[in-house]
């Protein structure tokens, strides 16, 4: 079967660093994506990994280990506006996107 | 950048009626569109993959006769929820991949449609 796991909720302080983990088991792999979603809105693209390693994009970085079926999203210098849900998604062998359960991040002042 | 629109953004309907939701790619051609459903505090669940000019591919557990998908052109896909019931109340989101995008990794999401069935 296909399975993507993320922590349900996380809390962090403004200015801090937070790491959101994602583990996956899917039939086929054509890339892993991270999206940010504010309540009542559509997801917005944050990052994409298809090869092992770290991709950095401003305050956001994403890491992938295909052999371990593992990824994380690293958010630095947290801001209040970063409070949102973060969705891990895997594009499978048929190019369908399978989303994880999502992690609700609360940033506290 | 690529823009995907959805119409309506929200709709309230009575139980037993049908509702049509449109998904349009505004500045690109989309061979493939995806329809997702999202219940409160849950993640996106893929309902079906919509391919221009052919039948949609439904995910396991999604009733194809209840959720009718039509992808009549490279810029428009529609989802019709037939004989809607309160349990169909959800946030419906479409996304689109650009025609000829090859290895392009992005799918572009529409803003979503909030359906409430009373």
Boltz contact constraints between the chains, C-beta under 6 A:
constraints:
  - contact:
      token1: [A, 31]
      token2: [B, 105]
      max_distance: 6.0
  - contact:
      token1: [A, 42]
      token2: [B, 93]
      max_distance: 6.0
  - contact:
      token1: [A, 42]
      token2: [B, 109]
      max_distance: 6.0
  - contact:
      token1: [A, 42]
      token2: [B, 111]
      max_distance: 6.0
  - contact:
      token1: [A, 42]
      token2: [B, 112]
      max_distance: 6.0
  - contact:
      token1: [A, 43]
      token2: [B, 109]
      max_distance: 6.0
  - contact:
      token1: [A, 45]
      token2: [B, 106]
      max_distance: 6.0
  - contact:
      token1: [A, 48]
      token2: [B, 105]
      max_distance: 6.0
  - contact:
      token1: [A, 87]
      token2: [B, 43]
      max_distance: 6.0
  - contact:
      token1: [A, 99]
      token2: [B, 43]
      max_distance: 6.0
  - contact:
      token1: [A, 99]
      token2: [B, 44]
      max_distance: 6.0
  - contact:
      token1: [A, 101]
      token2: [B, 43]
      max_distance: 6.0
  - contact:
      token1: [A, 102]
      token2: [B, 43]
      max_distance: 6.0
